[in-house]
Amino acid sequence: MLSRMKRREAWRKVLEGEVQRWSALSAEELLAQLRDIQVYEVTLDGKQHQVEVELLEDTPEHVQVMVAVDDGSLPASLRPESATFMRAKGST
């Protein structure tokens, strides 16, 4: 149980950093970079974490983006840590 909690804590740290990084972009930059789902790895404390970033919604007013993080371990990674954010179009 403790290792599972530590695993989730690490996932949340990576998630917070990636949400900050992606949410700093404008709606136009997000649209340009998220034509396809972005999947990449981030290392934290010597451990690899998989990050997935996906455009969920593109309306005339805003875009909505989801960021998900896990470490590939089963069965825990079947439910990654995730967050969504929205960015209004025409603003940074």
Backbone bond lengths (Angstrom), bond angles and torsions (degrees), N, CA, C in turn:
res aa  C-N    CA-C-N  psi(-1)  N-CA   C-N-CA  omega(-1)  CA-C   N-CA-C  phi
1 M - - - 1.456 - - 1.525 111.23 -
2 L 1.331 116.84 -44.12 1.450 120.51 -178.96 1.526 111.30 -62.47
3 S 1.340 116.53 -43.46 1.465 118.64 -179.84 1.523 110.99 -64.14
4 R 1.322 117.24 -34.18 1.454 120.46 177.57 1.530 110.28 -65.87
5 M 1.346 116.38 -39.48 1.462 120.20 178.49 1.524 110.30 -66.37
6 K 1.327 117.39 -42.50 1.468 120.56 178.24 1.525 110.44 -63.97
7 R 1.321 116.28 -39.38 1.463 120.60 177.81 1.529 109.80 -59.08
8 R 1.328 116.67 -48.71 1.466 121.16 -179.58 1.528 111.49 -63.85
9 E 1.333 117.84 -36.61 1.462 121.06 176.64 1.519 110.16 -61.01
10 A 1.326 117.05 -44.13 1.463 121.36 178.75 1.519 109.98 -63.41
11 W 1.326 116.47 -42.85 1.462 119.86 178.56 1.528 110.00 -59.55
12 R 1.344 116.72 -42.95 1.473 120.34 -179.18 1.523 111.52 -63.52
13 K 1.342 117.27 -38.50 1.471 120.44 177.66 1.522 110.29 -60.88
14 V 1.326 115.66 -47.86 1.472 119.57 178.86 1.523 109.57 -62.45
15 L 1.329 117.05 -44.34 1.463 121.68 -179.26 1.522 110.87 -58.56
16 E 1.326 117.54 -47.10 1.467 120.77 -179.58 1.526 111.08 -58.19
17 G 1.322 116.63 -44.58 1.462 120.41 179.70 1.518 112.66 -64.65
18 E 1.326 116.51 -41.89 1.458 119.97 -179.08 1.527 111.87 -71.32
19 V 1.332 117.77 -36.98 1.468 120.29 176.14 1.525 109.33 -63.88
20 Q 1.327 117.87 -42.36 1.463 120.49 177.32 1.528 110.66 -59.64
21 R 1.312 115.65 -45.68 1.471 120.51 -177.54 1.530 110.85 -62.06
22 W 1.338 116.91 -49.28 1.458 120.39 -176.28 1.526 112.28 -73.24
23 S 1.328 117.44 -36.88 1.466 119.73 -177.09 1.522 112.42 -73.43
24 A 1.316 117.37 -11.00 1.462 121.00 175.50 1.532 111.80 -76.13
25 L 1.329 117.01 -14.43 1.461 121.30 -178.44 1.531 110.92 -82.21
26 S 1.311 115.93 153.87 1.462 120.61 175.12 1.530 109.45 -74.70
27 A 1.317 116.41 165.00 1.465 120.75 177.40 1.523 110.47 -58.07
28 E 1.311 116.54 -40.27 1.465 120.39 -179.30 1.527 111.35 -65.50
29 E 1.340 117.07 -40.98 1.462 120.35 177.49 1.531 110.69 -65.72
30 L 1.326 116.54 -39.92 1.472 119.93 178.00 1.522 110.83 -62.03
31 L 1.325 116.37 -44.70 1.469 119.32 179.08 1.521 111.08 -60.56
32 A 1.320 116.91 -41.86 1.465 120.77 -179.11 1.531 111.42 -65.18
33 Q 1.335 117.19 -39.34 1.463 120.45 -175.44 1.521 113.45 -86.41
34 L 1.325 117.37 -18.27 1.463 119.92 -174.85 1.528 112.85 -112.72
35 R 1.322 116.01 34.91 1.473 118.60 173.60 1.521 109.96 -61.27
36 D 1.323 115.56 -34.33 1.461 123.31 173.89 1.524 107.58 -123.06
37 I 1.317 116.46 156.65 1.465 120.07 175.83 1.529 108.53 -59.35
38 Q 1.313 116.58 134.44 1.461 121.78 176.90 1.526 108.56 -95.62
39 V 1.320 116.66 124.87 1.460 122.27 177.96 1.525 106.85 -127.91
40 Y 1.329 115.97 124.19 1.462 120.30 -179.13 1.520 108.58 -154.33
41 E 1.340 115.89 172.48 1.454 120.29 -179.02 1.518 110.68 -113.35
42 V 1.326 114.92 147.31 1.459 123.65 176.99 1.525 106.51 -127.75
43 T 1.316 117.46 138.78 1.457 121.35 177.49 1.524 109.51 -102.29
44 L 1.323 116.07 129.68 1.463 122.37 175.49 1.513 107.38 -133.12
45 D 1.325 116.52 123.96 1.469 122.10 179.96 1.526 111.56 53.55
46 G 1.327 115.80 38.83 1.456 121.21 176.75 1.515 115.29 78.84
47 K 1.335 117.76 4.43 1.460 120.86 -179.09 1.517 110.30 -114.88
48 Q 1.332 115.21 139.28 1.460 121.81 179.82 1.528 110.79 -81.05
49 H 1.319 115.82 138.69 1.459 122.45 175.48 1.520 108.29 -130.24
50 Q 1.308 116.28 136.02 1.456 121.23 177.61 1.526 108.84 -90.53
51 V 1.329 115.04 133.21 1.456 121.90 178.79 1.521 108.00 -117.64
52 E 1.314 115.97 134.23 1.464 121.89 173.89 1.521 107.76 -123.53
53 V 1.327 115.73 130.80 1.455 121.31 179.17 1.518 107.21 -125.12
54 E 1.324 115.59 126.69 1.463 120.27 -173.37 1.523 110.80 -136.34
55 L 1.322 115.68 137.00 1.453 121.89 172.23 1.523 107.70 -77.46
56 L 1.338 116.79 118.06 1.460 121.00 -178.93 1.525 112.43 -91.96
57 E 1.336 115.83 -35.19 1.459 119.05 -172.98 1.522 109.58 -149.82
58 D 1.313 115.84 138.53 1.460 122.92 175.85 1.527 107.04 -133.10
59 T 1.329 116.55 100.75 1.459 121.27 179.25 1.524 108.37 -110.42
60 P 1.314 118.08 172.03 1.467 119.13 176.55 1.539 112.85 -61.61
61 E 1.332 117.35 -23.84 1.465 120.97 -176.80 1.521 114.95 -96.64
62 H 1.344 117.27 -31.46 1.461 119.39 -172.98 1.531 111.72 -157.28
63 V 1.347 113.52 170.35 1.468 121.09 168.72 1.529 106.90 -121.34
64 Q 1.341 115.79 149.91 1.456 121.45 175.36 1.521 107.74 -122.77
65 V 1.327 115.56 134.14 1.462 122.28 -174.04 1.527 109.10 -126.75
66 M 1.339 115.57 142.85 1.460 121.59 174.29 1.524 108.91 -115.24
67 V 1.322 115.42 137.66 1.458 122.59 173.98 1.529 106.57 -120.83
68 A 1.337 116.80 130.15 1.466 121.72 179.32 1.524 109.20 -129.44
69 V 1.339 115.72 144.11 1.469 121.68 -177.82 1.525 109.72 -135.39
70 D 1.338 115.92 136.82 1.463 122.27 170.00 1.519 108.03 -152.60
71 D 1.326 116.41 179.36 1.467 119.02 -179.78 1.525 112.85 -116.55
72 G 1.325 116.62 10.62 1.454 120.12 177.90 1.513 114.77 82.22
73 S 1.327 117.89 -1.66 1.464 119.73 -179.77 1.522 110.03 -79.90
74 L 1.317 114.69 137.41 1.469 119.52 179.00 1.522 109.57 -104.03
75 P 1.297 119.05 145.06 1.456 127.99 3.04 1.530 114.22 -88.58
76 A 1.342 117.79 -1.61 1.472 120.62 -174.22 1.524 113.08 -56.23
77 S 1.325 117.34 -37.74 1.470 120.29 -175.48 1.521 113.88 -73.18
78 L 1.328 116.76 -6.08 1.465 118.61 174.89 1.526 110.54 -67.42
79 R 1.340 116.14 -19.66 1.461 121.45 177.28 1.529 108.63 -128.68
80 P 1.320 117.72 82.54 1.460 120.54 -177.15 1.533 111.43 -70.09
81 E 1.316 115.28 163.03 1.465 120.14 169.78 1.526 106.03 -75.72
82 S 1.315 117.18 135.88 1.464 118.90 -178.32 1.517 110.72 -147.11
83 A 1.317 114.18 160.64 1.463 121.76 177.39 1.518 107.49 -150.57
84 T 1.317 115.87 155.01 1.459 120.62 174.35 1.513 108.31 -124.53
85 F 1.327 114.96 155.59 1.460 120.22 173.25 1.521 108.27 -146.98
86 M 1.326 114.50 160.44 1.464 120.65 179.54 1.528 108.51 -120.18
87 R 1.317 114.98 146.80 1.461 121.11 176.14 1.515 107.15 -129.73
88 A 1.334 116.31 124.43 1.462 120.89 177.99 1.526 109.09 -69.71
89 K 1.296 115.83 143.71 1.467 120.36 176.71 1.532 108.99 -76.34
90 G 1.324 114.76 144.21 1.454 119.99 -179.95 1.511 113.44 83.41
91 S 1.373 117.24 8.67 1.472 120.50 176.77 1.525 108.61 -135.43
92 T 1.309 116.12 165.45 1.461 120.39 178.79 1.495 110.93 -103.33
